[in-house]
Amino acid sequence: MQVGRIEGTIRFAIEDDAKLTYALEHSAAQAEMSVRYRLQEVTVTLSTEDAHRWLEGKQVGLHREYAIGGELLVVLVEKDFACLDGSDADNADAFVNPKHGTDCPRSQI
């Protein structure tokens, strides 16, 4: 929220152009969720108001559908919750898990 943008990049090979950057932004000028595609980058932008409400609330995901050229693009942005059995490093950028502090049953094999 402080910087207005968070992003990650997936690299597919060692070449500079063999990558895809995905980003989530917020803007006070934005009225509703939108998607922008540029070469090797996909950005979802939220209104600052929606971003605050989502960040501070219990709502897990945001959803929007776009009709594009006779097809349907479905955009879903979800909170990444901390793993209950993960290390602090694994959970560094995650939301607090709603089940934090409860015992998790292990699956039986």
C-alpha positions as CSV (number, residue, x, y, z in Angstrom):
1,M,0.0,0.0,0.0
2,Q,2.8,2.4,0.8
3,V,4.5,2.2,-2.6
4,G,1.5,1.6,-4.8
5,R,2.8,-1.4,-6.6
6,I,4.1,-4.9,-5.9
7,E,5.4,-7.2,-8.6
8,G,7.0,-10.5,-9.3
9,T,8.8,-11.9,-12.3
10,I,8.9,-15.5,-13.7
11,R,12.0,-16.3,-15.7
12,F,11.6,-19.1,-18.4
13,A,15.2,-19.1,-19.7
14,I,18.5,-17.1,-19.3
15,E,17.6,-14.7,-22.2
16,D,16.6,-11.2,-21.0
17,D,13.3,-11.4,-22.9
18,A,12.3,-14.9,-21.6
19,K,10.3,-13.5,-18.6
20,L,6.9,-12.5,-17.5
21,T,6.4,-9.8,-14.9
22,Y,3.0,-9.6,-13.1
23,A,2.1,-6.7,-10.9
24,L,-0.7,-5.4,-8.6
25,E,-1.1,-1.6,-8.3
26,H,-3.5,0.8,-6.8
27,S,-4.3,4.4,-7.8
28,A,-6.6,7.1,-6.4
29,A,-7.5,7.9,-10.0
30,Q,-8.7,4.3,-10.7
31,A,-12.5,3.8,-10.5
32,E,-12.5,0.0,-10.8
33,M,-10.2,-3.0,-11.3
34,S,-8.5,-3.0,-14.7
35,V,-5.9,-5.1,-16.5
36,R,-3.1,-3.7,-18.6
37,Y,-0.9,-5.9,-20.9
38,R,2.4,-4.8,-22.2
39,L,5.1,-6.9,-23.7
40,Q,6.2,-9.4,-21.0
41,E,4.1,-7.7,-18.3
42,V,0.6,-8.0,-16.9
43,T,-0.6,-5.4,-14.4
44,V,-3.9,-5.4,-12.4
45,T,-4.8,-2.0,-11.1
46,L,-7.3,-1.4,-8.2
47,S,-8.7,1.8,-6.9
48,T,-6.9,2.9,-3.7
49,E,-10.2,2.7,-1.8
50,D,-10.8,-0.9,-3.0
51,A,-7.2,-1.8,-2.2
52,H,-7.5,-0.5,1.4
53,R,-10.8,-2.3,1.9
54,W,-9.4,-5.6,0.6
55,L,-6.1,-5.3,2.6
56,E,-7.8,-4.5,5.9
57,G,-10.9,-6.6,5.6
58,K,-11.7,-10.3,5.6
59,Q,-12.5,-10.6,1.9
60,V,-10.0,-13.1,0.4
61,G,-10.3,-12.2,-3.2
62,L,-11.3,-9.7,-5.8
63,H,-13.0,-10.8,-9.0
64,R,-13.8,-9.1,-12.3
65,E,-14.8,-10.4,-15.8
66,Y,-14.1,-8.8,-19.1
67,A,-15.6,-9.6,-22.5
68,I,-12.8,-9.3,-25.0
69,G,-13.3,-10.2,-28.6
70,G,-16.0,-12.7,-28.0
71,E,-14.1,-14.4,-25.2
72,L,-14.2,-13.9,-21.4
73,L,-11.2,-12.9,-19.4
74,V,-11.6,-13.7,-15.7
75,V,-9.3,-11.8,-13.3
76,L,-9.0,-13.0,-9.7
77,V,-6.6,-11.5,-7.2
78,E,-6.4,-13.4,-3.9
79,K,-4.5,-12.9,-0.6
80,D,-1.5,-15.2,-0.2
81,F,-1.9,-16.5,3.4
82,A,1.1,-17.6,5.4
83,C,1.7,-21.4,5.6
84,L,1.0,-22.7,9.1
85,D,4.0,-24.9,9.0
86,G,6.3,-22.6,7.0
87,S,9.3,-20.7,8.1
88,D,9.4,-17.0,8.7
89,A,11.3,-16.6,5.5
90,D,8.7,-18.6,3.6
91,N,5.9,-16.4,5.0
92,A,7.7,-13.0,4.8
93,D,5.3,-11.4,2.3
94,A,2.1,-13.3,3.2
95,F,-1.0,-12.3,5.0
96,V,-1.6,-13.7,8.4
97,N,-3.3,-17.0,8.1
98,P,-6.9,-16.9,9.5
99,K,-6.2,-20.3,11.1
100,H,-3.0,-19.1,12.8
101,G,-2.8,-20.5,16.3
102,T,-5.0,-23.6,15.7
103,D,-3.9,-27.2,15.3
104,C,-3.9,-28.5,11.7
105,P,-4.8,-32.2,11.3
106,R,-2.2,-34.0,9.3
107,S,-3.5,-36.1,6.4
108,Q,-3.4,-39.8,7.0
109,I,-1.7,-42.1,4.5
